[in-house]
């Protein structure tokens, strides 16, 4: 499953009442809290066999679905179609 789809599925399960676009800040939107973020990172690392670095957490793209998916794709060596 594409990482963007995976993220939207995960967020819709955790906060079905919130409509989230790929550019919305999922933390500020209330979709996930700090503990949920830790779980999300662990699940992403397991699902996609990637490891996040401290730099990734400081990347401003990290807090949006599109940005986080782009970071994962970069780690997998997949080029974005922008």
Order of alpha helices (4+ residues) and beta strands (2+ residues): alpha-alpha-alpha-alpha
